[in-house]
Every structure is written in C-alpha cells, then in structure tokens.
Amino acid sequence: MAQPRLIVFDMDGTLIDSGAIIAEHMATTFLEHGLAAPTREQSNTVIGLTLDIAMRRLAGCDEPTALALAETYRRHYRAMLAKGDRHEPLYAGAVDALIRLRGMETSLLGIATGKALHGVSRILDLHGLTDHFVTVQTPDHNPSKPHPGMMLRACAETAIDPSRAVMIGDTTFDMELGVAAGAKTIGVTWGYHGRALLEEAGAHIIIDDYADLDAAIEEVLG
C-alpha cells in the first residue's frame, strides 16, 4: 500500500494571481505615507512574506513604520473588497489539479501562505475550494516564511513525516521553507520569482504548467 503524502500549496503566485492587486495597494499605501511607490517588480520580490516584514523590506523602515504601512495597506484592501467588483483569480489549471490530487487516496492537501487566515478563508470560499484542504497554515499561528514552521505544523497536524511532504510555490521563500523543513520542493514559473532564483533556493523540480504537476509530485515523492 502506498504511503500517505502531504502536498502543500502556496497561494499568491501559485494558486491565485494576485500580483497586480498587491502592487496597486502597495503603491497607494506608500504614496499615502509620503514614500516613493514601489514598482510592480519590487512588490513581486516580497510577495509571500508576512505583511509587516514585506513592508520593512520594501521601505527599508523601522518596525513601527512597517506596522503603520501594513495597516494602511489592509485598509485599502478592505475597501476594495467592500466594493465587491474585484477579486484574485485562480491560475489556469489550478482547479483541475486540485480535483485530481484530492481524488488520490494517499494524498492530503494543505496550504502555507503569507496571507492572514481570514483572507485565505475568503478566497477558498470564493472559489469553492475550502473542502480540498485538510491543513491551512498562515502567519496567524506561525512565523513568516521562509521559517519552516508552517510546513512542520502542517506535517504535525496530518501525522505526515516531512520527507513525505512537498511544498509547491512560486517564490524563494517557499523553496527555503520546504528545504528547511526537510520536505521536497516544486517551484512554479507562472508566479513572481524567476526560474534562476527558484533553482538557487533549492527547488527540486521546476514546472511551467499545472499539467506538469502530477508527474513532478510523483518524481519527488512517489
């Protein structure tokens, strides 16, 4: 009988295409605080980190300023959601991949993301994906990526050894998290960090399309 395995997904840049929205609210936030707005490329470099840490990296500021920036960002984000006319779309192929993997008896699915839990719950509900995941790890109860805590907690909750787990993500933070936890890693190129960066961060395999995911998982976990 095949051993159980845990397949953990990042959200931003992996399951959902949120880069444009994040960059827009970063720019608006910085300008409101009298700071130069980061470019889309600059915003992309911090996607996946906990928001206050992302702000510190982008602005090169102290912790109180980063916290103030983070709160302004959240305010703008909540205002967008209240209007109800925009949301984060799923990447092509994501739903089909999740359905396939969920249908495999030995596969458990999880999430490890820099988003807050309420945001994750909203997006999963929006796209009808809540029931696909047996463990959801966020900064609400874990250190920010690339600390391995999210993967280790996901493994503990599912009683899966990290050697039988894989982290799937688009950033170096995802790869570093997985490697540090003793898990396998699959980098995806449709997100916000490039192939070379993913390779340097320790990706075991890098894929260009969701159609390639099943084979990649089989290669690293069997």
SVG drawing of the C-alpha trace seen along z (x, -y; Angstrom):
<svg xmlns="http://www.w3.org/2000/svg" viewBox="-20 -63 42 65">
<polyline fill="none" stroke="black" stroke-width="0.4" points="0.0,0.0 1.3,-3.4 2.4,-5.7 0.4,-8.8 1.8,-12.1 1.2,-15.8 1.0,-18.2 1.2,-21.9 0.4,-24.8 1.4,-28.5 -1.4,-30.9 -0.2,-34.2 1.5,-33.5 0.8,-29.7 -2.9,-29.2 -4.1,-32.8 -2.9,-35.6 -2.9,-38.5 0.3,-40.4 -1.4,-43.3 -3.8,-43.9 -0.9,-43.7 1.3,-46.1 -1.6,-48.6 -2.3,-48.7 1.4,-48.8 1.8,-51.9 -1.3,-53.6 -0.1,-52.8 3.4,-54.2 2.2,-57.3 -0.2,-58.0 2.7,-57.8 4.8,-60.2 7.1,-57.5 8.1,-56.6 5.7,-54.0 7.4,-50.6 7.3,-49.3 5.4,-46.1 8.7,-44.3 9.7,-45.5 6.4,-44.4 6.8,-41.0 10.0,-40.4 8.2,-40.4 5.0,-38.6 4.7,-35.6 6.2,-37.3 4.1,-38.4 2.9,-41.9 4.9,-43.9 8.1,-42.1 7.3,-42.8 6.9,-46.5 10.2,-46.6 12.0,-45.2 10.3,-47.4 10.5,-50.6 13.8,-50.0 12.0,-51.3 11.7,-50.6 9.1,-48.3 6.6,-51.0 6.6,-52.4 6.2,-49.0 3.2,-48.2 1.6,-51.6 2.2,-50.8 0.7,-47.3 -2.4,-48.7 -2.9,-51.3 -2.5,-48.5 -5.1,-46.4 -7.5,-49.4 -7.2,-49.9 -7.6,-46.1 -10.7,-46.0 -12.1,-49.0 -11.6,-47.1 -13.3,-44.0 -16.3,-46.1 -16.9,-47.3 -17.2,-43.7 -16.0,-44.3 -12.5,-42.8 -11.0,-39.5 -8.0,-37.3 -8.5,-34.9 -7.2,-31.3 -4.4,-30.4 -5.5,-28.3 -5.4,-24.6 -5.3,-25.1 -8.8,-23.7 -8.4,-20.7 -5.0,-19.9 -6.6,-20.2 -9.5,-17.9 -7.1,-15.3 -4.9,-15.3 -7.8,-15.3 -9.1,-12.2 -5.9,-10.3 -6.5,-8.2 -3.0,-8.7 -2.7,-12.4 -3.6,-15.1 -3.6,-18.7 -2.6,-21.8 -1.9,-25.5 1.1,-27.5 0.8,-31.2 1.8,-34.7 -1.9,-35.7 -3.9,-36.1 -6.4,-33.3 -9.4,-35.4 -8.1,-36.3 -7.4,-32.6 -10.9,-31.6 -12.4,-34.3 -10.5,-33.2 -11.1,-29.5 -14.8,-30.1 -15.0,-32.4 -13.6,-29.7 -15.3,-26.7 -12.1,-25.2 -12.5,-25.0 -13.1,-21.3 -10.0,-20.5 -7.5,-21.2 -7.0,-19.4 -4.5,-21.8 -4.1,-25.6 -1.1,-27.4 -0.9,-31.2 1.1,-33.9 -1.8,-33.9 -0.2,-31.0 3.3,-30.6 6.4,-32.6 6.7,-34.2 8.2,-32.3 11.0,-31.2 10.9,-29.8 9.9,-26.1 7.2,-26.4 4.3,-26.3 5.4,-23.1 6.4,-21.5 3.0,-22.3 1.2,-21.1 3.1,-17.8 2.3,-17.5 -1.4,-18.2 -1.6,-15.4 0.8,-13.0 2.9,-13.0 6.7,-12.9 8.3,-15.9 10.2,-13.5 6.7,-12.6 5.7,-16.2 6.2,-18.7 6.0,-22.5 4.7,-23.9 5.3,-27.6 6.5,-30.4 9.0,-32.2 12.3,-31.6 10.6,-31.8 8.5,-28.7 11.6,-26.8 13.6,-27.8 10.7,-26.9 10.4,-23.4 14.1,-22.7 14.5,-23.9 11.6,-21.6 13.1,-18.6 10.4,-18.4 10.6,-18.2 10.0,-21.4 8.4,-22.2 8.9,-25.6 6.4,-27.1 7.3,-29.7 3.9,-31.4 4.3,-33.4 6.6,-36.2 10.1,-34.8 12.1,-33.6 13.4,-30.2 17.0,-31.0 16.0,-32.3 13.9,-29.2 16.9,-26.9 19.2,-28.8 16.7,-28.5 16.8,-24.7 13.8,-23.7 13.9,-20.0 11.9,-20.4 10.5,-23.5 7.4,-23.3 5.9,-25.7 2.3,-24.5 -0.2,-22.9 -0.4,-20.0 3.1,-19.0 2.4,-19.0 1.2,-15.4 4.4,-14.0 6.6,-16.3 4.9,-15.2 5.4,-11.5 9.1,-12.2 9.8,-13.8 7.5,-11.7 6.5,-8.6"/>
</svg>
